[in-house]
Amino acid sequence: MAHPNPIRFGIIGCAEIARKLARAIGLAPNADIIAVGSRSKNKARRFIADNGLSVDYVTAYGSYEEVLEDSRVDAVYLPLPTSLHVRWATAAAGKGKHVLLEKPTALCVSDLDRILEACEAGGVQFMDSTMWMHHPRTGKMTELLADPTRFGQLRTVNSIFSFSANPDFLQNDIRVKPDLDALGSLGDAGWYCIRSILWAADYQLPSKAIALHNPVFNPAGVLLSCSSSLIWDDGKLATFHCSFLEHLTMEVTAVGSRGTLHLSDFVIPFEENSANFSFASDSGFNELVTGWQRLPSQHVVATDLPQEARMVSEFARMVGEIKNSGSKPVSKWPEITRKTQLVVDAVKTSIDKGFVPVDVVG
Amino acid sequence: MAHPNPIRFGIIGCAEIARKLARAIGLAPNADIIAVGSRSKNKARRFIADNGLSVDYVTAYGSYEEVLEDSRVDAVYLPLPTSLHVRWATAAAGKGKHVLLEKPTALCVSDLDRILEACEAGGVQFMDSTMWMHHPRTGKMTELLADPTRFGQLRTVNSIFSFSANPDFLQNDIRVKPDLDALGSLGDAGWYCIRSILWAADYQLPSKAIALHNPVFNPAGVLLSCSSSLIWDDGKLATFHCSFLEHLTMEVTAVGSRGTLHLSDFVIPFEENSANFSFASDSGFNELVTGWQRLPSQHVVATDLPQEARMVSEFARMVGEIKNSGSKPVSKWPEITRKTQLVVDAVKTSIDKGFVPVDVVG
């Protein structure tokens, strides 16, 4: 899968998730890793060795700055804790590096705006690392949701992403630390739920977020579990639930005037090489209402590359267009990110204010 | 499937749903129809002919009273509009007839209590006609939800029941008429959602209902669509959505600390002879978080009789125990009905008061 001119990535931070992305960059036909930076050079070296990267080809750096100073690096992947995103994403953009940023992208939309403004000023591509967006299943489902004769108009979405964190996670993971990932389960699992809802709504922002009355906080005040409703002025409604305290669940149900879409593994497909979903259109009952007519059908979508490698490949493609053809950065991805962050913020505000309706203002 | 001493049913009212129940009574091995009463004798006769019942065996009556006066009738099935339930269910109980009552059972819990008190005073069995409760699939799922090693403790339930009513329904069906079924979609589709949530919670009542901000009313003030959250003091949360305005959808997702249950046809199974659901327990990710371990498994549960015939059979069995063995009416069913009605009432009150939390007081 050699590419004549692959996009050269630096990875900044050796978080667990970076292992998955390192593999993905290796699998993407148009991308290479050439640098790994950590606060400790030994840790960067160990990451390179542990992930089967070539020590001759990939430089280990003992600081994040050195990755940004490496003129060979085209783009950086930033798996750092959210509280460090503004500092390092703006620094990367300032050095002309394209930015692939882990989610949640920021602690609030004003922080995200600093990142997006730096990317715009630097002329670099920004994209958040929401992998499932890039699975071909998502493209297939998007087509169906957009089909007025099969799905009609969207009315309702319910999204659930929960997993049962172990005691070590609940004590030590960055996602339960107020100084690192203060949005907790809302920024982590909730990010995916909100994104799925916006995706189903063709990225039309809801007018209001109204959190439900069941948030669970840890003693440090970080959300471990919460839920919210989102409403649109045209009557659409979405609900979501995100939690570190329940069995692993990844449901999306989108109901339109003429169709219903359902899947149970939307964030990470059950298996890497193909993924399925169910879709029903114009279903009804038989005459005595003892069974259905036009049952939901199962759709299976194969993928040549894992969704995270497709994400890297799409990001590298856009970077290549900018680097080699003088194109402008694609605005779709930062726009989607910003909408997601706006909804995260509104849900958090609704929780903080006692479950009142909060306007989602773009 | 002859039974030496079948329970003899009278059907009061020839609503569309009565056709399904007439067939179910015919299929149930321990039940027979012997009378059909309508406001017009001709209509009762036509119902008998149209549903393949024997004119020699089944008496057509031109009034509801005559069915209750027929001393051969053990039990009545009442598919009447909800606004008539108090009058006719109490009259039936007063005549010593056992009562199988369509849902919603009453317009409010105080009305239901009049019915339940009449049944208790008359020593007759009461059961509401919530058919899916009687499918063997429900029993199998109940076992799994009750298993602490497989499902753990319930945390979250989401339930959706919607269907896309045609213009004729939206103009003329009793379920959109304020004087007949004033609870609209909440009493109809919402009844099933609330029941599914209570079922998943082993009938522990939530402490509060808080309706979501999206009800749709028709010009006469009847709910066509609405949603609500339900919360328990131990942190459990449920949400549901019920609508006449969306594509046919029947989802239940129940998430526990150790397991997840999902099904997409909970009210009326896709097919009559068997029904499935998915269940996952202790699922996790593989090492690089690129797929799942312990995938949800599909369970298929066959049934010898349609769920509505099993419902009739169970009701007839209880009636037979009372009639032939001097047993007392089984209290489980009226208790479940009353809890469902209490939640319906609380959701309606929350909507009417502007989406405030409303205590669910048993």
HADDOCK unambig.tbl for C-alpha pairs under 7 A between the chains (distance, minus, plus):
assign (segid A and resid 20 and name CA) (segid B and resid 288 and name CA) 5.74 0.50 0.50
assign (segid A and resid 155 and name CA) (segid B and resid 246 and name CA) 6.88 0.50 0.50
assign (segid A and resid 164 and name CA) (segid B and resid 257 and name CA) 6.95 0.50 0.50
assign (segid A and resid 214 and name CA) (segid B and resid 235 and name CA) 6.22 0.50 0.50
assign (segid A and resid 214 and name CA) (segid B and resid 237 and name CA) 6.75 0.50 0.50
assign (segid A and resid 235 and name CA) (segid B and resid 214 and name CA) 6.26 0.50 0.50
assign (segid A and resid 237 and name CA) (segid B and resid 214 and name CA) 6.79 0.50 0.50
assign (segid A and resid 245 and name CA) (segid B and resid 257 and name CA) 6.81 0.50 0.50
assign (segid A and resid 246 and name CA) (segid B and resid 155 and name CA) 6.90 0.50 0.50
assign (segid A and resid 246 and name CA) (segid B and resid 255 and name CA) 6.76 0.50 0.50
assign (segid A and resid 246 and name CA) (segid B and resid 256 and name CA) 5.91 0.50 0.50
assign (segid A and resid 246 and name CA) (segid B and resid 257 and name CA) 4.47 0.50 0.50
assign (segid A and resid 246 and name CA) (segid B and resid 258 and name CA) 6.80 0.50 0.50
assign (segid A and resid 247 and name CA) (segid B and resid 255 and name CA) 6.42 0.50 0.50
assign (segid A and resid 247 and name CA) (segid B and resid 256 and name CA) 5.91 0.50 0.50
assign (segid A and resid 247 and name CA) (segid B and resid 257 and name CA) 5.03 0.50 0.50
assign (segid A and resid 247 and name CA) (segid B and resid 258 and name CA) 4.87 0.50 0.50
assign (segid A and resid 247 and name CA) (segid B and resid 259 and name CA) 5.33 0.50 0.50
assign (segid A and resid 247 and name CA) (segid B and resid 260 and name CA) 6.48 0.50 0.50
assign (segid A and resid 247 and name CA) (segid B and resid 282 and name CA) 6.86 0.50 0.50
assign (segid A and resid 248 and name CA) (segid B and resid 283 and name CA) 6.09 0.50 0.50
assign (segid A and resid 248 and name CA) (segid B and resid 284 and name CA) 6.66 0.50 0.50
assign (segid A and resid 249 and name CA) (segid B and resid 260 and name CA) 6.76 0.50 0.50
assign (segid A and resid 255 and name CA) (segid B and resid 246 and name CA) 6.75 0.50 0.50
assign (segid A and resid 255 and name CA) (segid B and resid 247 and name CA) 6.42 0.50 0.50
assign (segid A and resid 256 and name CA) (segid B and resid 246 and name CA) 5.90 0.50 0.50
assign (segid A and resid 256 and name CA) (segid B and resid 247 and name CA) 5.92 0.50 0.50
assign (segid A and resid 257 and name CA) (segid B and resid 164 and name CA) 6.97 0.50 0.50
assign (segid A and resid 257 and name CA) (segid B and resid 245 and name CA) 6.82 0.50 0.50
assign (segid A and resid 257 and name CA) (segid B and resid 246 and name CA) 4.47 0.50 0.50
assign (segid A and resid 257 and name CA) (segid B and resid 247 and name CA) 5.04 0.50 0.50
assign (segid A and resid 258 and name CA) (segid B and resid 246 and name CA) 6.80 0.50 0.50
assign (segid A and resid 258 and name CA) (segid B and resid 247 and name CA) 4.88 0.50 0.50
assign (segid A and resid 259 and name CA) (segid B and resid 247 and name CA) 5.34 0.50 0.50
assign (segid A and resid 260 and name CA) (segid B and resid 247 and name CA) 6.48 0.50 0.50
assign (segid A and resid 260 and name CA) (segid B and resid 249 and name CA) 6.77 0.50 0.50
assign (segid A and resid 268 and name CA) (segid B and resid 290 and name CA) 6.70 0.50 0.50
assign (segid A and resid 268 and name CA) (segid B and resid 291 and name CA) 6.36 0.50 0.50
assign (segid A and resid 269 and name CA) (segid B and resid 291 and name CA) 6.03 0.50 0.50
assign (segid A and resid 270 and name CA) (segid B and resid 291 and name CA) 4.96 0.50 0.50
assign (segid A and resid 270 and name CA) (segid B and resid 292 and name CA) 4.91 0.50 0.50
assign (segid A and resid 270 and name CA) (segid B and resid 295 and name CA) 6.86 0.50 0.50
assign (segid A and resid 271 and name CA) (segid B and resid 291 and name CA) 4.85 0.50 0.50
assign (segid A and resid 271 and name CA) (segid B and resid 292 and name CA) 6.64 0.50 0.50
assign (segid A and resid 272 and name CA) (segid B and resid 290 and name CA) 6.22 0.50 0.50
assign (segid A and resid 272 and name CA) (segid B and resid 291 and name CA) 5.89 0.50 0.50
assign (segid A and resid 282 and name CA) (segid B and resid 247 and name CA) 6.87 0.50 0.50
assign (segid A and resid 283 and name CA) (segid B and resid 248 and name CA) 6.10 0.50 0.50
assign (segid A and resid 284 and name CA) (segid B and resid 248 and name CA) 6.67 0.50 0.50
assign (segid A and resid 288 and name CA) (segid B and resid 20 and name CA) 5.74 0.50 0.50
assign (segid A and resid 290 and name CA) (segid B and resid 268 and name CA) 6.69 0.50 0.50
assign (segid A and resid 290 and name CA) (segid B and resid 272 and name CA) 6.22 0.50 0.50
assign (segid A and resid 291 and name CA) (segid B and resid 268 and name CA) 6.36 0.50 0.50
assign (segid A and resid 291 and name CA) (segid B and resid 269 and name CA) 6.02 0.50 0.50
assign (segid A and resid 291 and name CA) (segid B and resid 270 and name CA) 4.95 0.50 0.50
assign (segid A and resid 291 and name CA) (segid B and resid 271 and name CA) 4.85 0.50 0.50
assign (segid A and resid 291 and name CA) (segid B and resid 272 and name CA) 5.90 0.50 0.50
assign (segid A and resid 292 and name CA) (segid B and resid 270 and name CA) 4.91 0.50 0.50
assign (segid A and resid 292 and name CA) (segid B and resid 271 and name CA) 6.65 0.50 0.50
assign (segid A and resid 295 and name CA) (segid B and resid 270 and name CA) 6.85 0.50 0.50
